[in-house]
């Protein structure tokens, strides 16, 4: 009877050992999957960081280009103002000019010159 009980206990312990080995194998598989998932996440994080760095670089390039264009625009605008208000008979502007005021003054000069050219042509002069 003692041998039968011990065999029964041994069978139960064997069953328990089998179950525990199954759990251990399952946990090992989960650890492997978790590690793979972490590696994938690290790779995605590196890619996202690389894209963020590239976007930051592009933003900086865009800011520099915008600043250069703004400087060129201001120089061009100032030249237009100088040319527009250095014409004989034009009055110096009072204070800061708006873009529309500059355009109106230029349009006035263009119209006057076009009329003058038309007048010269109608009189047969070059």
Backbone torsions as a table, in degrees:
resi	resn	phi	psi	omega
1	UNK	NA	-39.6	178.8
2	UNK	-62.7	-41.1	-180.0
3	UNK	-65.0	-40.1	-179.8
4	UNK	-65.1	-41.7	178.5
5	UNK	-64.2	-43.0	179.7
6	UNK	-66.3	-37.2	176.9
7	UNK	-65.2	-39.1	178.2
8	UNK	-65.1	-46.3	178.2
9	UNK	-62.7	-39.9	178.5
10	UNK	-63.8	-38.8	178.1
11	UNK	-66.1	-42.9	178.1
12	UNK	-63.3	-42.7	179.5
13	UNK	-65.9	-37.3	177.5
14	UNK	-64.0	-42.7	177.9
15	UNK	-63.3	-44.0	179.2
16	UNK	-63.2	-42.2	177.8
17	UNK	-61.9	-42.1	178.4
18	UNK	-62.0	-44.6	178.8
19	UNK	-62.1	-44.2	180.0
20	UNK	-65.1	-38.3	176.8
21	UNK	-64.5	-36.7	175.8
22	UNK	-63.7	-43.3	178.5
23	UNK	-64.3	-42.4	178.7
24	UNK	-61.1	-45.0	179.1
25	UNK	-62.7	-40.1	178.7
26	UNK	-64.3	-44.2	179.0
27	UNK	-64.9	-38.8	176.8
28	UNK	-62.1	-41.7	178.5
29	UNK	-63.8	-40.7	178.1
30	UNK	-64.2	-39.4	177.7
31	UNK	-62.4	-44.7	178.8
32	UNK	-61.5	-45.5	179.0
33	UNK	-62.9	-40.4	179.2
34	UNK	-64.2	-42.7	178.3
35	UNK	-62.8	-42.5	177.5
36	UNK	-62.2	-42.5	179.5
37	UNK	-62.6	-42.1	178.2
38	UNK	-63.9	-41.1	177.4
39	UNK	-61.9	-42.6	177.9
40	UNK	-62.5	-42.8	179.7
41	UNK	-64.3	-40.0	177.3
42	UNK	-62.8	-40.4	179.2
43	UNK	-64.8	-44.5	178.4
44	UNK	-62.8	-41.5	179.2
45	UNK	-62.1	-41.9	177.5
46	UNK	-61.8	-43.3	179.5
47	UNK	-63.5	-43.8	179.0
48	UNK	-63.6	-42.2	178.4
49	UNK	-63.1	-40.1	177.9
50	UNK	-63.0	-42.4	177.7
51	UNK	-65.3	-40.0	178.8
52	UNK	-63.9	-41.4	177.4
53	UNK	-62.9	-42.7	178.9
54	UNK	-63.5	-41.7	178.4
55	UNK	-65.2	-39.1	177.8
56	UNK	-62.6	-42.5	178.8
57	UNK	-63.3	-44.2	178.7
58	UNK	-63.4	-40.1	179.0
59	UNK	-63.0	-41.2	178.1
60	UNK	-64.2	-44.6	177.7
61	UNK	-60.5	-40.5	179.9
62	UNK	-65.1	-42.3	178.2
63	UNK	-61.8	-43.3	179.5
64	UNK	-63.1	-45.5	178.9
65	UNK	-62.0	-41.9	178.9
66	UNK	-62.9	-41.0	178.8
67	UNK	-64.0	-41.8	178.8
68	UNK	-64.2	-44.1	179.7
69	UNK	-64.4	-40.2	178.9
70	UNK	-62.0	-43.3	178.3
71	UNK	-62.7	-44.8	178.7
72	UNK	-62.2	-42.0	179.7
73	UNK	-62.0	-44.2	-179.8
74	UNK	-64.2	-41.5	177.1
75	UNK	-62.5	-44.6	179.3
76	UNK	-63.0	-44.0	179.1
77	UNK	-61.4	-43.5	178.9
78	UNK	-63.7	-39.1	177.3
79	UNK	-64.4	-40.2	178.0
80	UNK	-62.9	-44.0	179.9
81	UNK	-62.6	-45.3	179.4
82	UNK	-60.9	-45.6	-179.0
83	UNK	-66.0	-39.1	-177.6
84	UNK	-67.9	-42.9	-173.9
85	UNK	-97.1	4.8	173.5
86	UNK	-97.3	0.4	177.8
87	UNK	-69.8	140.5	-179.5
88	UNK	-58.7	133.6	177.9
89	UNK	90.6	-6.8	179.4
90	UNK	-88.1	150.0	-179.6
91	UNK	-94.5	145.3	177.0
92	UNK	-65.3	142.2	-178.8
93	UNK	-68.9	149.6	176.4
94	UNK	-96.3	106.1	177.9
95	UNK	78.5	-164.2	-177.7
96	UNK	-76.0	139.5	-177.7
97	UNK	-96.9	145.1	171.6
98	UNK	-86.0	163.5	178.0
99	UNK	-60.0	-39.4	-179.5
100	UNK	-64.5	-38.6	177.9
101	UNK	-64.5	-41.2	177.8
102	UNK	-63.5	-45.1	-179.8
103	UNK	-63.8	-39.8	178.1
104	UNK	-63.0	-44.4	179.4
105	UNK	-62.6	-42.8	177.8
106	UNK	-62.7	-44.0	-179.0
107	UNK	-62.1	-38.3	178.3
108	UNK	-62.0	-46.0	179.1
109	UNK	-63.6	-43.4	179.6
110	UNK	-61.6	-44.6	179.8
111	UNK	-63.7	-43.0	179.3
112	UNK	-62.7	-42.5	179.4
113	UNK	-67.8	-37.5	177.6
114	UNK	-64.4	-41.5	177.4
115	UNK	-63.7	-42.4	179.9
116	UNK	-63.3	-44.0	177.7
117	UNK	-61.9	-43.0	179.2
118	UNK	-61.9	-41.9	178.4
119	UNK	-63.0	-43.8	178.8
120	UNK	-63.9	-42.8	179.6
121	UNK	-64.6	-39.6	-179.0
122	UNK	-67.3	-24.5	177.2
123	UNK	-90.8	-1.0	176.3
124	UNK	85.0	13.4	179.8
125	UNK	-96.4	150.9	178.2
126	UNK	-88.1	NA	NA
